[in-house]
Amino acid sequence: MISSNDFRPGVTIELDGDAWRVVEFLHVKPGKGSAFVRTKLKNAQTGSTIERTFRAGETVPQAVIEKNAMQYTYMDSDQYVFMDMSTYEESRLTAAQIGDRVKYLKETMEVNVITWNNKVIDVELPNTIVLEITETDPGVKGDTATGGTKPAIVETGAQIMVPLFISIGEKIKIDTRSDSYLGREN
């Protein structure tokens, strides 16, 4: 159990049979009446958000979240196979369980699989990854870093906007949180 006074961004609680992550909180002490905590909660499975108010000191069950380091090994029909790095057991996840991050999965990539009540609720990729450009318009002499961007397809099939001077075969660093180009990889 966790008190509403201990809410912080990132804390996960159980509410109405689901796991909810605290996104924002505000402890309010009005001049008249008792204090309360106004929160913005995000559903860990569906991603929907709600606003909820709790009395100050009210206790709610804290969701027990497990984070396991796993390595993506291969794809079997419509399932992605991950190997637990500590026990060497395999787990299979669908594209729906992984979400839109599936576009960056590359064999032998290590990810964190987050589970609650033995259900996968999230897959955390590394913040930055290095991928090779497989398809883009050719660069032209005179293209500069400040001249604009063009679409490029990387080896996993994801489309990223890159500067005009980037060409096929180059390795680039990508921020997986914002889907943005960070620079060339040497």
VEXSENU-399428 format. One line per 3 residues: their letters; for each residue x, y, z of N, C-alpha, C, CB. Coordinates in steps of 0.1 Angstrom, whole numbers. Each point is the difference from the previous one (the first is absolute). Last residue first. Glycine has a CB too. Example, Ala and Ser with C-alpha at 12.3 -4.5 7.8 and 13.67 -1.06 7.14 Angstrom:
2
SA = 128/-22/71/9/11/0/-8/11/8/12/-6/-22 | -9/-51/21/-9/12/0/9/12/0/-19/-12/12 $
//
This chain:
186
NER = 305/65/-362/13/-2/-6/3/-15/0/8/22/7 | -56/7/-9/8/-9/9/12/-4/-8/-21/-9/12 | -14/54/-15/6/-12/-6/8/-8/10/2/13/-22 $
GLY = -46/16/37/13/2/-6/5/-12/-7/5/17/17 | -49/-8/3/9/6/9/13/3/-6/-12/-12/19 | -44/4/-33/14/-2/-4/9/7/10/-6/-3/-25 $
SDS = -45/-14/39/8/10/-7/14/-4/-3/-14/17/11 | -28/-35/14/2/-4/-14/8/10/-8/-22/-12/2 | 12/11/47/-6/10/-8/1/-3/-15/6/16/18 $
RTD = 10/-47/16/-12/7/7/-7/10/-9/12/-3/21 | 29/-22/-34/-13/-8/-1/-12/7/7/15/-20/-1 | 31/39/-24/-6/1/13/-14/-7/-1/12/22/6 $
IKI = 34/-31/-37/-14/4/1/-4/1/14/-5/-10/-23 | 52/9/-12/-5/-2/14/-14/6/0/23/1/10 | 4/-24/-54/-4/12/7/-5/-3/14/-6/11/-22 $
KEG = 36/-30/-24/-6/-4/13/-3/13/7/13/-22/1 | -9/11/-57/5/7/12/-7/-5/13/6/20/-14 | -18/-34/-31/11/-7/5/6/7/12/5/-8/-22 $
ISI = -32/38/-13/-2/-14/3/13/-7/5/-18/0/-18 | 15/53/27/-2/-9/-12/-2/-15/4/13/16/-14 | -15/41/32/1/-14/3/-3/-8/-12/-7/5/24 $
FLP = 4/44/-22/13/-6/-4/2/-15/4/9/23/3 | -49/6/7/1/-3/-14/13/-7/-4/-14/20/-4 | -8/-27/54/5/12/-8/3/-5/-15/10/10/21 $
VMI = -48/-36/5/14/2/2/4/12/-8/4/-25/4 | -49/-5/18/4/12/-8/14/3/3/-23/9/1 | -2/-59/0/6/11/8/3/12/-9/10/-16/17 $
QAG = -37/-36/-15/3/12/-8/4/11/10/-16/-7/-19 | 19/-51/22/-5/13/5/4/12/-9/1/-9/24 | 13/-38/-28/-12/3/-7/-6/14/5/-4/-24/-4 $
TEV = 46/1/16/-11/-7/7/-13/4/-7/12/0/21 | 30/19/-36/0/-15/-1/-11/-7/6/24/1/-1 | -32/50/-13/11/-7/6/-2/-15/-1/4/20/16 $
IAP = -20/26/-46/-5/-12/6/13/-7/6/-20/-3/-16 | 6/57/6/9/-11/-3/-5/-12/8/20/15/-2 | -34/40/-16/-3/-13/7/10/-10/-4/-24/6/-1 $
KTG = 36/47/5/-6/-9/-9/-3/-13/7/12/10/-20 | 2/47/31/0/-15/2/-7/-7/-11/0/5/25 | 30/45/-18/-13/-6/0/1/-15/3/-8/17/-16 $
GTA = 44/17/16/-7/2/-12/-14/-6/0/21/1/-11 | 18/-1/43/-11/10/3/-9/2/-12/15/11/16 | 24/-40/-17/-8/-4/11/-12/9/3/21/-10/9 $
TDG = -3/7/-60/6/3/13/-9/-5/11/12/20/-9 | 0/-25/-48/-10/-2/11/7/1/13/-13/-15/-14 | 37/16/-27/-5/13/4/-11/-1/11/6/9/-22 $
KVG = 2/-48/-12/11/9/4/-6/13/4/17/-12/-15 | -49/-30/20/6/8/-11/10/9/5/-21/-1/-13 | -5/-49/27/5/13/4/6/7/-12/4/-8/23 $
PDT = -44/-31/-27/15/3/1/3/14/4/3/-17/-18 | -46/-9/36/4/7/-12/15/2/1/-24/11/-3 | 7/-53/29/-2/14/0/4/7/-13/4/0/25 $
ETI = -2/-51/6/-7/7/-12/-1/15/3/-12/-22/-5 | 35/-8/35/-1/-9/-11/-6/6/-13/-2/-18/17 | 31/31/32/-9/5/-10/-1/-10/-12/4/24/7 $
ELV = 9/-37/46/5/3/-14/-11/5/-9/19/-17/3 | -13/21/54/-6/-8/-11/6/5/-14/-21/-4/14 | 24/8/45/7/3/-13/-6/-9/-10/21/7/12 $
ITN = -42/16/36/4/-12/-7/7/4/-13/-19/-14/10 | -1/34/42/6/3/-13/4/-14/-6/8/24/6 | -32/-25/34/-4/14/-4/6/3/-14/0/7/24 $
PLE = -13/-58/-11/10/10/4/-3/14/-6/18/-18/0 | -60/-12/9/12/0/-9/11/8/6/-15/-4/-20 | -30/-20/43/8/11/-1/12/-2/-9/-7/7/23 $
VDI = -46/-26/-15/14/-4/-5/8/13/-1/-9/-21/-12 | -40/5/40/8/9/-8/14/-7/-3/-11/20/12 | -26/-42/10/-6/13/-1/8/9/-8/-11/-4/21 $
VKN = 3/-52/-11/9/10/-6/-8/13/-1/14/-18/-12 | -25/-21/49/-4/6/-13/10/10/-5/-25/-5/5 | 24/-18/39/4/-9/-11/-6/4/-14/1/-18/17 $
NWT = -5/47/21/-9/-12/2/2/-10/-12/-17/14/12 | 43/24/-25/-8/2/12/-10/-11/0/2/25/0 | 48/-9/-27/-12/-8/2/-7/4/13/11/-19/-13 $
IVN = 29/35/-27/-7/3/13/-13/-8/1/11/23/0 | 39/-25/-28/-14/-4/-1/-6/2/14/4/-17/-19 | 41/37/-9/-6/-3/13/-15/-3/-2/17/15/12 $
VEM = 27/-23/-47/-11/9/4/-4/-4/14/-8/2/-24 | 49/-11/-17/-4/-2/14/-11/10/3/22/-9/7 | -6/-15/-56/-1/13/8/-6/-4/14/-4/13/-22 $
TEK = 13/-44/-16/10/1/11/-1/13/7/15/-15/-13 | -41/17/-32/5/-12/7/12/3/9/-8/-14/-20 | -28/51/12/10/-5/-8/6/-13/7/6/23/-10 $
LYK = -49/17/11/5/-13/5/10/-5/-10/-21/-5/13 | -7/46/-16/14/1/2/6/-13/5/-4/23/6 | -43/-17/-16/7/4/-12/15/1/2/-21/12/-7 $
VRD = -12/-21/42/4/-12/-8/8/4/-12/-20/-12/8 | -2/41/24/14/-1/1/6/-12/-8/-1/10/23 | -46/3/-16/6/6/-11/15/-1/0/-19/15/-1 $
GIQ = -6/-52/29/-5/13/-3/8/6/-12/-6/4/23 | 4/-48/5/12/9/-1/-3/14/-3/13/-20/-7 | -47/-13/8/6/1/14/12/9/0/-8/-23/5 $
AAT = -13/12/-46/-9/9/8/6/2/14/-20/-9/-13 | 42/-20/-17/2/14/-4/-9/9/8/7/-7/-23 | 4/-40/46/-5/4/-13/3/15/-2/-19/-17/2 $
LRS = 47/-22/27/-8/12/0/-6/3/-13/13/9/19 | 14/-50/13/-5/4/-13/-10/12/1/4/-24/-9 | 42/-1/36/-14/6/1/-4/5/-13/3/7/24 $
EEY = 37/-42/1/-5/8/-11/-14/4/3/14/-13/-16 | 32/2/48/-13/-5/-4/-6/9/-11/-4/-9/23 | 46/13/4/1/-6/-14/-13/-6/-4/24/-4/3 $
TSM = -10/30/38/-5/-14/1/1/-8/-13/-15/7/19 | 29/40/-14/5/-7/12/-4/-14/1/-2/21/11 | -10/9/-48/15/0/1/5/-7/13/0/21/-13 $
DMF = -45/-30/-18/3/6/12/15/-1/2/-23/-5/10 | -1/7/-58/6/-9/9/4/8/13/9/-15/-19 | -48/18/-24/10/7/8/6/-10/10/-12/22/-2 $
VYQ = -19/-18/-47/5/-9/10/12/8/7/-6/-21/-13 | -41/33/-17/13/4/3/6/-8/11/-4/23/-9 | -38/-34/-28/4/3/14/15/3/0/-18/-16/9 $
DSD = -11/2/-47/-4/13/4/5/3/15/-20/-2/-16 | 46/-34/-10/-13/4/-6/-4/14/4/-7/-24/0 | 47/17/23/-6/-13/-4/-14/3/-4/15/-13/16 $
MYT = 36/40/-8/-15/1/-2/-5/-13/-5/2/25/-5 | 43/-12/38/-5/-2/-14/-15/1/0/20/-15/-5 | 10/30/43/8/-10/-8/-5/-2/-14/5/-11/22 $
YQM = -3/49/22/-8/-4/-11/8/-10/-9/-13/22/0 | 19/-14/53/6/2/-12/-9/-5/-11/23/-2/10 | -28/22/44/-2/-11/-10/7/4/-13/-22/-7/11 $
ANK = 14/21/45/8/2/-11/-1/-12/-9/16/15/13 | -54/3/22/10/-10/-3/8/3/-12/-16/-17/9 | -19/37/32/7/4/-11/11/-10/-3/-4/25/4 $
EIV = -46/-18/25/13/-7/-2/6/4/-13/-8/-20/14 | -31/39/24/5/0/-13/14/-7/-1/-13/21/-5 | -33/-13/38/13/-6/0/5/-3/-14/-4/-11/23 $
AQP = -32/48/0/2/-10/-10/14/-5/0/-18/10/-14 | -11/12/55/11/3/-9/1/-12/-9/12/15/16 | -57/3/12/10/-11/-2/10/4/-11/-17/-17/6 $
VTE = -6/54/27/-4/-8/-12/11/-11/-2/-13/20/-11 | -5/20/50/9/-10/-4/-6/-8/-12/10/-2/23 | -14/55/0/-7/-12/-5/10/-10/-5/-21/14/-5 $
GAR = 32/31/20/3/-11/9/-8/-13/-4/4/17/18 | -24/27/-36/14/0/5/1/-11/10/3/25/-3 | -39/-30/-36/2/7/12/14/-1/5/-24/-5/6 $
FTR = 13/3/-59/1/-8/12/0/9/13/12/-19/-13 | -25/20/-44/3/8/12/-1/-10/12/-9/21/-10 | 18/-23/-48/-6/-6/12/4/8/12/0/-23/-10 $
EIT = 1/19/-48/3/8/11/-8/-5/12/5/21/-15 | 15/-47/-32/-12/5/8/6/10/11/-14/-21/-5 | 30/-7/-45/3/8/12/-13/4/6/21/8/-10 $
SGT = 0/-51/-24/-10/11/2/3/7/13/-17/-13/-13 | 41/-26/-5/5/13/-3/-9/11/2/15/-11/-16 | -16/-40/23/-7/6/-12/6/14/-4/-21/-12/7 $
QAN = 40/-14/30/-3/-9/-11/-5/7/-12/-4/-18/17 | 13/41/25/13/-7/-5/-2/-9/-12/8/2/24 | -36/44/-9/-1/-15/0/12/-6/-6/-25/2/-1 $
KLK = 24/46/26/0/-6/-14/-1/-15/2/14/19/-9 | -27/29/39/4/-13/0/0/-6/-15/-8/-3/24 | 8/50/10/-3/-4/-14/7/-13/-1/-1/24/-10 $
TRV = -18/4/56/9/-7/-8/-4/-2/-15/7/-12/21 | -14/39/31/-5/-1/-13/10/-6/-9/-15/21/3 | 4/-20/52/10/-1/-10/-6/-2/-14/16/-10/17 $
FAS = -31/35/34/-2/-11/-10/12/0/-10/-25/2/3 | 5/20/50/10/0/-11/-4/-12/-9/18/11/14 | -57/12/16/12/-8/2/9/0/-13/-12/-14/16 $
GKG = -20/56/1/-2/-14/-3/14/-7/1/-19/6/-15 | 20/45/6/-11/-6/7/-1/-14/-5/-12/22/3 | 47/3/-20/-2/7/13/-11/-6/8/8/20/-11 $
PKV = 19/-52/-24/-9/12/0/-1/6/14/-13/-10/-20 | 49/-22/-5/-5/3/14/-8/12/0/20/-11/10 | 3/-28/-47/-7/13/2/-5/0/15/-7/0/-25 $
HLF = 44/-25/-11/-5/-1/14/-7/13/3/18/-16/7 | -6/-11/-54/-1/13/6/-6/-2/14/-1/13/-23 | 24/-42/-23/-7/0/12/1/14/6/4/-25/5 $
EVV = 5/-9/-53/1/13/7/-8/-1/13/2/12/-22 | 6/-52/-2/7/9/-9/2/14/7/-10/-12/-20 | 2/-42/36/-3/14/4/9/8/-10/-5/-5/25 $
RWA = -16/-44/-35/13/7/3/-3/14/2/13/-16/-14 | -42/-33/17/0/13/-4/13/7/4/-25/1/1 | -1/-53/-8/11/7/5/1/14/-6/13/-22/2 $
DGD = -59/-8/9/10/3/-10/12/7/7/-17/2/-18 | -26/-14/39/5/-12/-6/11/2/-11/-22/-10/5 | 3/46/22/-11/-6/-8/5/-12/-8/-11/22/-1 $
LEI = 51/-1/21/-13/7/1/-10/-6/-9/12/22/6 | 43/-23/14/-11/-8/-5/-13/7/3/13/-22/4 | 38/44/-12/-10/-4/9/-10/-9/-7/3/21/14 $
TVG = 50/3/-19/-10/-8/-6/-10/-5/10/15/-6/-19 | 23/49/10/-5/-10/10/-12/-7/-7/7/14/20 | 14/23/-41/7/-13/-2/-5/-11/9/20/13/-8 $
PRF = -23/39/23/0/-5/-14/8/-13/-2/-3/24/-8 | -18/-17/56/10/7/-8/-1/-4/-15/16/1/20 | -42/-7/33/-1/0/-15/11/9/-6/-25/-4/1 $
DNS = 13/-4/47/12/-4/-5/0/-1/-15/4/-13/21 | -42/25/6/10/10/2/14/-4/-6/-12/6/21 | -26/-35/-22/-1/10/-10/10/11/2/-24/-5/-3 $
SIM = 35/-45/21/-9/12/4/0/10/-12/6/-3/24 | 0/-52/-26/8/12/0/-10/12/3/16/-10/-17 | -10/-49/21/-8/12/0/9/13/0/-19/-13/12 $
//
